[in-house]
Amino acid sequence: MPRRRLVGVVVSDKMDKTVVVSVARWLEHPVYKKHIKRSKKYHAHDEHNECKVGDVVVIEETRPLSRTKRWRVVEILQRAYQAENIPAVEESEEA
């Protein structure tokens, strides 16, 4: 049986080798037929502490690694926008 894979956004990376991933899904209200966005947070194992807040990642189900960790990060699909990666613009002196 294949392991489940989910795509979500990292919302916390403050723990060592662990990230919290928020996975959103859309469902239809049974009576009003309106589409509603629901999300759930999962603790996932990040072996090399590569993930940062805002990264879009794929997580996969695995054996229990701790009391709350049952998922691991498989790959990082998209990196979060980092302000420190922008080259500094030097102002030229105009007299």
DSSP file (Angstrom, degrees, kcal/mol; ACC not computed):
  #  RESIDUE AA STRUCTURE BP1 BP2  ACC     N-H-->O    O-->H-N    N-H-->O    O-->H-N    TCO  KAPPA ALPHA  PHI   PSI    X-CA   Y-CA   Z-CA
    1    1 A M              0   0    0      0, 0.0     2,-0.0     0, 0.0     0, 0.0   0.000 360.0 360.0 360.0 126.9    0.0    0.0    0.0
    2    2 A P        -     0   0    0      0, 0.0     2,-0.2     0, 0.0     0, 0.0  -0.309 360.0-110.4 -69.9 151.9    1.5    3.4   -1.0
    3    3 A R        -     0   0    0      1,-0.1     2,-0.1    58,-0.1    59,-0.0  -0.571  34.9-106.3 -82.0 143.9    2.2    6.0    1.6
    4    4 A R        -     0   0    0     -2,-0.2    57,-2.2    56,-0.0     2,-0.4  -0.414  32.8-161.5 -69.2 142.9    0.1    9.1    1.6
    5    5 A R  E     -A   60   0A   0     55,-0.2     2,-0.3    -2,-0.1    55,-0.2  -0.990   7.5-174.7-126.3 136.8    1.7   12.3    0.4
    6    6 A L  E     -A   59   0A   0     53,-2.3    53,-2.8    -2,-0.4     2,-0.5  -0.930  17.6-139.3-128.5 152.7    0.5   15.8    1.1
    7    7 A V  E     +A   58   0A   0     -2,-0.3    17,-0.3    51,-0.2     2,-0.3  -0.952  38.6 144.0-113.0 130.8    1.6   19.3    0.0
    8    8 A G  E     -A   57   0A   0     49,-2.3    49,-2.6    -2,-0.5     2,-0.4  -0.892  45.4 -96.8-153.4-178.1    1.6   22.1    2.5
    9    9 A V  E     -AB  56  22A   0     13,-2.2    13,-3.1    -2,-0.3     2,-0.4  -0.905  35.4-118.2-112.9 135.7    3.3   25.3    3.7
   10   10 A V  E     + B   0  21A   0     45,-2.5    44,-2.6    -2,-0.4    11,-0.2  -0.592  33.3 172.9 -72.7 124.5    5.8   25.4    6.6
   11   11 A V  E     +     0   0A   0      9,-3.0     2,-0.3    -2,-0.4    10,-0.2   0.568  65.6  22.8-109.0 -14.5    4.4   27.5    9.4
   12   12 A S  E     + B   0  20A   0      8,-1.2     8,-2.3    40,-0.1    -1,-0.3  -0.972  42.8 167.4-153.6 138.3    7.0   26.9   12.1
   13   13 A D  E     +     0   0A   0     -2,-0.3     4,-0.1     6,-0.2     5,-0.1   0.007  47.4 114.8-133.7  28.0   10.7   25.7   12.1
   14   14 A K  E     +     0   0A   0      2,-0.1     2,-0.2     3,-0.1     5,-0.1   0.676  59.6  79.2 -77.5 -17.8   11.6   26.5   15.7
   15   15 A M  E >  S- B   0  18A   0      3,-0.5     3,-0.7     1,-0.1     2,-0.5  -0.518  92.4 -99.5 -88.5 159.4   12.2   22.9   16.7
   16   16 A D  T 3  S-     0   0    0      1,-0.2     3,-0.1    -2,-0.2    -2,-0.1  -0.690 101.1 -12.1 -81.5 122.9   15.3   20.9   16.0
   17   17 A K  T 3  S+     0   0    0     -2,-0.5    29,-2.0     1,-0.2     2,-0.4   0.685 119.2  98.4  61.6  22.3   14.8   18.6   12.9
   18   18 A T  E <   -BC  15  45A   0     -3,-0.7    -3,-0.5    27,-0.2     2,-0.3  -1.000  47.8-175.7-139.3 138.0   11.1   19.2   13.0
   19   19 A V  E     - C   0  44A   0     25,-2.5    25,-3.1    -2,-0.4     2,-0.6  -0.944  23.6-130.7-127.3 153.5    8.8   21.5   11.1
   20   20 A V  E     -BC  12  43A   0     -8,-2.3    -9,-3.0    -2,-0.3    -8,-1.2  -0.924  26.2-164.3-103.4 123.7    5.1   22.2   11.4
   21   21 A V  E     -BC  10  42A   0     21,-3.1    21,-2.7    -2,-0.6     2,-0.6  -0.927   9.6-148.9-114.6 128.2    3.3   22.0    8.0
   22   22 A S  E     -BC   9  41A   0    -13,-3.1   -13,-2.2    -2,-0.5     2,-0.5  -0.860  13.0-165.7 -97.2 122.4   -0.1   23.4    7.3
   23   23 A V  E     - C   0  40A   0     17,-2.9    17,-2.0    -2,-0.6     2,-0.3  -0.938   5.4-159.0-111.8 122.6   -2.1   21.4    4.7
   24   24 A A  E     + C   0  39A   0     -2,-0.5     2,-0.3   -17,-0.3    15,-0.2  -0.742  10.8 179.8-101.8 148.1   -5.2   23.1    3.3
   25   25 A R  E     - C   0  38A   0     13,-3.1    13,-3.1    -2,-0.3     2,-0.4  -0.983  21.6-130.5-142.7 153.5   -8.1   21.3    1.6
   26   26 A W  E     + C   0  37A   0     -2,-0.3     2,-0.3    11,-0.2    11,-0.2  -0.878  27.7 174.3-106.5 135.5  -11.4   22.5    0.0
   27   27 A L  E     - C   0  36A   0      9,-2.5     9,-3.4    -2,-0.4     2,-0.5  -0.944  29.0-118.2-136.1 160.7  -14.7   20.9    0.9
   28   28 A E  E     - C   0  35A   0     -2,-0.3     7,-0.2     7,-0.2     5,-0.0  -0.841  30.9-115.5-101.5 132.5  -18.3   21.6    0.0
   29   29 A H     >  -     0   0    0      5,-2.7     4,-1.5    -2,-0.5    -1,-0.0  -0.446  23.0-134.4 -63.9 133.0  -20.8   22.5    2.7
   30   30 A P  T  4 S+     0   0    0      0, 0.0    -1,-0.1     0, 0.0    -2,-0.0   0.804  97.0  24.0 -65.1 -29.2  -23.4   19.7    2.8
   31   31 A V  T  4 S+     0   0    0      3,-0.1    -2,-0.1     1,-0.0    -3,-0.0   0.866 130.6  35.4 -99.6 -49.7  -26.4   22.0    3.1
   32   32 A Y  T  4 S-     0   0    0      2,-0.1     3,-0.1     1,-0.0    -3,-0.0   0.545  89.1-139.1 -89.6  -7.1  -25.3   25.4    1.6
   33   33 A K     <  +     0   0    0     -4,-1.5     2,-0.3     1,-0.2    -1,-0.0   0.681  51.3 144.6  59.5  20.2  -23.0   24.0   -1.1
   34   34 A K        -     0   0    0      1,-0.0    -5,-2.7    -6,-0.0     2,-0.4  -0.700  54.9-116.1 -88.3 142.3  -20.5   26.7   -0.5
   35   35 A H  E     -C   28   0A   0     -2,-0.3     2,-0.4    -7,-0.2    -7,-0.2  -0.666  34.8-167.4 -81.3 128.9  -16.8   25.7   -0.9
   36   36 A I  E     -C   27   0A   0     -9,-3.4    -9,-2.5    -2,-0.4     2,-0.6  -0.933  16.6-134.8-121.1 138.8  -15.0   26.0    2.4
   37   37 A K  E     -C   26   0A   0     -2,-0.4     2,-0.4   -11,-0.2   -11,-0.2  -0.834  26.0-178.5 -94.7 124.4  -11.2   26.0    3.0
   38   38 A R  E     -C   25   0A   0    -13,-3.1   -13,-3.1    -2,-0.6     2,-0.3  -0.932   3.8-167.5-119.7 145.1  -10.1   23.8    5.9
   39   39 A S  E     -C   24   0A   0     -2,-0.4     2,-0.3   -15,-0.2   -15,-0.2  -0.947   7.3-167.8-134.0 156.3   -6.5   23.3    7.1
   40   40 A K  E     -C   23   0A   0    -17,-2.0   -17,-2.9    -2,-0.3     2,-0.4  -0.992  18.3-131.2-140.6 144.7   -4.7   20.9    9.5
   41   41 A K  E     -C   22   0A   0     -2,-0.3     2,-0.4   -19,-0.2   -19,-0.2  -0.814  20.7-171.3-102.0 138.1   -1.2   21.1   10.9
   42   42 A Y  E     -C   21   0A   0    -21,-2.7   -21,-3.1    -2,-0.4     2,-0.5  -0.971  21.6-132.2-125.1 141.0    1.2   18.2   10.8
   43   43 A H  E     -Cd  20  69A   0     25,-0.5    27,-0.9    -2,-0.4    28,-0.8  -0.825  33.1-172.3 -88.4 127.6    4.6   17.8   12.6
   44   44 A A  E     -Cd  19  71A   0    -25,-3.1   -25,-2.5    -2,-0.5     2,-0.4  -0.938  25.1-115.1-127.2 146.9    7.1   16.5   10.0
   45   45 A H  E     -Cd  18  72A   0     26,-2.3    28,-2.6    -2,-0.4     2,-0.5  -0.658  24.7-173.7 -82.2 126.1   10.7   15.3   10.4
   46   46 A D    >   -     0   0    0    -29,-2.0     3,-1.4    -2,-0.4   -29,-0.1  -0.867   4.5-168.6-120.9  93.3   13.3   17.5    8.6
   47   47 A E  T 3  S+     0   0    0     -2,-0.5    -1,-0.1     1,-0.3   -29,-0.0   0.819  83.2  31.9 -56.5 -40.3   16.6   15.7    8.9
   48   48 A H  T 3  S-     0   0    0    -31,-0.0    -1,-0.3     0, 0.0    -2,-0.0   0.232 103.3-118.3-106.8  13.9   18.9   18.4    7.7
   49   49 A N    <   +     0   0    0     -3,-1.4    -2,-0.1     1,-0.1   -31,-0.0   0.887  67.8 140.2  51.6  44.6   17.0   21.5    9.0
   50   50 A E        +     0   0    0      2,-0.0     2,-0.1   -33,-0.0    -1,-0.1   0.763  37.1  92.0 -87.0 -27.8   16.6   22.8    5.4
   51   51 A C        -     0   0    0     28,-0.0     2,-0.3     4,-0.0    28,-0.0  -0.422  52.9-171.0 -77.0 142.5   13.0   24.0    5.6
   52   52 A K    >   -     0   0    0     -2,-0.1     3,-1.9   -33,-0.0   -42,-0.3  -0.832  40.5 -75.1-123.4 164.5   12.2   27.6    6.5
   53   53 A V  T 3  S+     0   0    0     -2,-0.3   -42,-0.2     1,-0.2     3,-0.1  -0.386 118.9  26.6 -61.5 131.1    8.9   29.3    7.2
   54   54 A G  T 3  S+     0   0    0    -44,-2.6    -1,-0.2     1,-0.3    27,-0.1   0.250  85.9 134.7  99.4 -11.6    6.9   29.8    4.0
   55   55 A D    <   -     0   0    0     -3,-1.9   -45,-2.5    25,-0.1     2,-0.6  -0.440  54.1-132.3 -69.1 142.9    8.4   26.9    2.1
   56   56 A V  E     +AE   9  78A   0     22,-2.6    21,-2.1   -47,-0.2    22,-1.7  -0.885  38.4 176.1 -95.2 122.7    6.0   24.7    0.1
   57   57 A V  E     -AE   8  76A   0    -49,-2.6   -49,-2.3    -2,-0.6     2,-0.5  -0.845  33.4-129.0-129.6 160.2    6.9   21.1    0.9
   58   58 A V  E     -AE   7  75A   0     17,-2.6    16,-3.1    -2,-0.3    17,-1.1  -0.948  28.5-166.6-105.6 128.0    5.8   17.6    0.2
   59   59 A I  E     -AE   6  73A   0    -53,-2.8   -53,-2.3    -2,-0.5     2,-0.4  -0.879   2.5-156.3-116.2 151.3    5.4   15.4    3.3
   60   60 A E  E     -AE   5  72A   0     12,-2.6    12,-2.0    -2,-0.3   -55,-0.2  -0.961  23.8-107.5-129.4 143.1    5.0   11.6    3.4
   61   61 A E  E     + E   0  71A   0    -57,-2.2     2,-0.3    -2,-0.4    10,-0.2  -0.382  47.7 162.9 -65.3 142.3    3.5    9.4    6.0
   62   62 A T        -     0   0    0      8,-2.4     3,-0.1     1,-0.1   -58,-0.0  -0.871  43.3 -65.0-148.5-179.6    6.0    7.3    8.0
   63   63 A R  S    S-     0   0    0     -2,-0.3     2,-0.2     1,-0.1    -1,-0.1  -0.274  73.5 -76.0 -65.7 160.5    6.3    5.3   11.2
   64   64 A P        +     0   0    0      0, 0.0     6,-0.2     0, 0.0    -1,-0.1  -0.428  48.0 178.1 -62.5 124.8    5.9    7.2   14.5
   65   65 A L        -     0   0    0      4,-2.7     2,-0.2    -2,-0.2     5,-0.1   0.675  67.9 -17.4-100.2 -23.4    9.1    9.2   15.2
   66   66 A S  S    S-     0   0    0      3,-1.1    -1,-0.2     0, 0.0     0, 0.0  -0.852  92.2 -66.5-158.9-166.8    8.0   10.8   18.4
   67   67 A R  S    S+     0   0    0     -2,-0.2     3,-0.0     1,-0.2     0, 0.0   0.864 132.8  16.7 -63.3 -35.5    4.7   11.5   20.2
   68   68 A T  S    S+     0   0    0    -26,-0.0     2,-0.7     1,-0.0   -25,-0.5   0.587 104.0  94.3-113.9 -14.7    3.5   13.9   17.5
   69   69 A K  E     +d   43   0A   0      1,-0.1    -4,-2.7   -27,-0.1    -3,-1.1  -0.730  26.1 139.9 -91.6 116.8    5.7   13.2   14.5
   70   70 A R  E     +     0   0A   0    -27,-0.9    -8,-2.4    -2,-0.7     2,-0.3   0.168  60.6  66.3-131.3  14.5    4.3   10.7   11.9
   71   71 A W  E     -dE  44  61A   0    -28,-0.8   -26,-2.3   -10,-0.2     2,-0.3  -0.910  59.2-157.9-133.2 157.8    5.4   12.5    8.7
   72   72 A R  E     -dE  45  60A   0    -12,-2.0   -12,-2.6    -2,-0.3     2,-0.5  -0.983  28.7-107.0-136.9 152.0    8.7   13.4    7.1
   73   73 A V  E     + E   0  59A   0    -28,-2.6   -14,-0.2    -2,-0.3   -26,-0.2  -0.644  31.9 179.0 -78.5 124.9    9.6   16.0    4.5
   74   74 A V  E     -     0   0A   0    -16,-3.1     2,-0.3    -2,-0.5    -1,-0.2   0.880  62.7 -17.1 -92.0 -48.7   10.3   14.4    1.1
   75   75 A E  E     - E   0  58A   0    -17,-1.1   -17,-2.6     0, 0.0     2,-0.7  -0.992  55.7-118.6-156.4 158.2   11.1   17.5   -0.9
   76   76 A I  E     - E   0  57A   0     -2,-0.3   -19,-0.3   -19,-0.2     3,-0.2  -0.906  24.8-176.3-100.8 115.8   10.9   21.3   -1.0
   77   77 A L  E    S+     0   0A   0    -21,-2.1     2,-0.4    -2,-0.7   -20,-0.2   0.883  70.1   9.7 -79.8 -40.4    8.8   22.4   -4.0
   78   78 A Q  E    S- E   0  56A   0    -22,-1.7   -22,-2.6   -24,-0.0    -1,-0.3  -0.986  71.2-133.0-147.2 130.2    9.2   26.1   -3.6
   79   79 A R        -     0   0    0     -2,-0.4     2,-0.1   -24,-0.2   -24,-0.1  -0.492  31.6-108.0 -78.8 151.1   11.4   28.2   -1.3
   80   80 A A        -     0   0    0     -2,-0.2     2,-0.3     1,-0.1   -25,-0.1  -0.422  42.3 -91.9 -73.8 154.1   10.0   31.1    0.6
   81   81 A Y        -     0   0    0    -27,-0.1     2,-0.5    -2,-0.1    -1,-0.1  -0.541  44.6-159.1 -68.1 124.4   10.9   34.6   -0.4
   82   82 A Q    >   -     0   0    0     -2,-0.3     3,-1.0     1,-0.1     4,-0.2  -0.940  15.2-158.3-113.4 123.5   13.9   35.7    1.5
   83   83 A A  G >  S+     0   0    0     -2,-0.5     3,-1.2     1,-0.2    -1,-0.1   0.798  91.6  61.9 -69.1 -29.2   14.7   39.4    1.9
   84   84 A E  G 3  S+     0   0    0      1,-0.2    -1,-0.2     4,-0.0     4,-0.1   0.629  92.1  66.9 -75.4 -10.7   18.4   38.8    2.6
   85   85 A N  G <  S+     0   0    0     -3,-1.0    -1,-0.2     2,-0.1    -2,-0.2   0.568  78.2  98.2 -83.3  -8.1   18.9   37.2   -0.9
   86   86 A I  S <  S-     0   0    0     -3,-1.2     2,-0.1    -4,-0.2     3,-0.1  -0.666  81.6-118.8 -82.0 128.7   18.2   40.5   -2.6
   87   87 A P        -     0   0    0      0, 0.0     2,-0.2     0, 0.0    -2,-0.1  -0.405  32.5-108.1 -67.2 142.2   21.5   42.3   -3.6
   88   88 A A        -     0   0    0     -4,-0.1     2,-0.6    -2,-0.1    -4,-0.0  -0.460  25.1-134.5 -72.0 139.0   21.9   45.7   -2.0
   89   89 A V        -     0   0    0     -2,-0.2     2,-0.4    -3,-0.1    -1,-0.1  -0.853  17.4-147.3 -96.8 119.9   21.5   48.7   -4.2
   90   90 A E        -     0   0    0     -2,-0.6     2,-0.4     1,-0.0     0, 0.0  -0.725  12.2-130.5 -91.0 134.1   24.3   51.2   -3.7
   91   91 A E        -     0   0    0     -2,-0.4     2,-0.3     1,-0.0    -1,-0.0  -0.641  17.3-135.2 -83.9 135.7   23.3   54.9   -4.1
   92   92 A S        -     0   0    0     -2,-0.4     2,-0.5     1,-0.1    -1,-0.0  -0.669  23.8-111.5 -88.6 145.7   25.6   56.9   -6.3
   93   93 A E        -     0   0    0     -2,-0.3     2,-0.5     2,-0.0    -1,-0.1  -0.638  32.5-169.3 -80.3 122.5   26.6   60.4   -5.1
   94   94 A E              0   0    0     -2,-0.5    -3,-0.0     1,-0.1    -1,-0.0  -0.955 360.0 360.0-113.5 124.3   25.1   63.1   -7.2
   95   95 A A              0   0    0     -2,-0.5    -1,-0.1     0, 0.0    -2,-0.0   0.408 360.0 360.0-117.3 360.0   26.4   66.6   -6.6
